[in-house]
Amino acid sequence: MYISTLYSMICFPNAKINIGLSVKDKRADGYHNIESIFYPVNWCDILEIVPSNSFEFFPSGLCIEGATKNNLVVKAYEILKEKHGLPPVHIFLHKVIPMGAGLGGGSADGAFALRLLNDLFELNLDTTQLQQLAATLGSDCPFFIQNVACKVTGRGEIISPIQFSLAGKWIKLVYPGIHINTKTAFEQLNKNALKRKPFDRDASQDPFWFFQNDFEAGAIELFPTLGNVRENLLQQGAYYVSMTGSGSCFYGLFHQKPTDENQDHYTSFVTQLV
């Protein structure tokens, strides 16, 4: 969603969940091939870009670690500035989506920045061009250009929209404040390699009951509290529960609106899917 004013544009980068996440072979470039379904969820950050006389980046909300130059929103601007000679801008990014949770918030911010800048400065880049640029920002970024249910392969940059909808279902996401970095996630994955099941069904079909996240068992082994988060969602009536990405956010899918009660005082979010 975009809000356009005379001098700026505002958009709302959203999170995603993984429905199943299978890690395949390691590639020559050091990445792993994966297979997953990405599905958008309307837990959103806020991004505004305003043409200005000088470049400035103004973060707010959740604390964003790292240097400004490494933020994917800033990188998106720099890419388009180099290719299309963009003028200076002020960028305002209000972070709501937890970071390091497997929700793709940073990737969404970068991809939405490309889309917003494309519209704001009338660059007329098409979907394919935007996806190619997004792939240079990060593996998950191309998904957020179309931002619809997709089967995702390769290192995450090969996306194929599928006819799959959770519209009308309710989702509860619970983030217990545990950051699992990618290196740690893969170390745990390798330890649990023999426990993993094949991801061997057509991703356009109903994924429930046989899609699993290969990172989940290792994450729970390393952080047992994650097992409690999972169990609590099941006890609340979720018909499907999974960790998303490499963790540590868990989500439950419900037929009816679940309670937003959170006895452990973790960050949680409840919404109806569209």
Beta strands, then each sheet from edge to edge (+ up, - down):
strand 1: 2-4
strand 2: 9-11
strand 3: 14-26
strand 4: 32-44
strand 5: 46-51
strand 6: 56-61
strand 7: 89-95
strand 8: 150-153
strand 9: 158-161
strand 10: 170-175
strand 11: 240-243
strand 12: 250-254
strand 13: 267-272
sheet 1: 1+ 2- 5+ 7- 6-
sheet 2: 3+ 4- 8+ 9-
sheet 3: 11+ 12- 10+ 13-
end
